[in-house]
């Protein structure tokens, strides 16, 4: 078993190759991605006409290499909805980069283990992303959804 959305940052390709070499049958079952779960909890629409019609699923470069043309800085220039995976350990750098392109008051949905029984989400502002993450001791299984489409009125769980 492999948790999470198998199509996103799951490293399943390597695992599938090993299993196939061992003649072990595999089945990839699609799941609901963390960005969809977190947005749904907040009744958030991430694409609003004349605000943004694009959702970018990415992470910040860290231990695993990142193509230079896909740097967070280049992606943030679009001012679209960004769903940032695998980036809690690099939240300071992520926040600094995002603040170059998004207003400090931009809403951010922070989700921790969102599809698990002990999961939770919170709605914060971009300017508070690092502080909030440190206070909550977030280092893994965290998603940040940064979007000009998210408003104050969305519920919090």
Secondary structure, 3 states (H helix, E strand, C coil): CCCCCCCCCCCHHHHHHHHHHCCCCCCCCCCCCHHHHHHHHCCCCCCECCCECCEEEEECCCCCCCCHHHCHHHHHCCCCEEEEECCHHHHHHHHHHHHCCCCCCCEEEEEECCCCCCCEEEEEEHHHHHHHHHHCCCCCCEEEEEECCCCCCCCCC
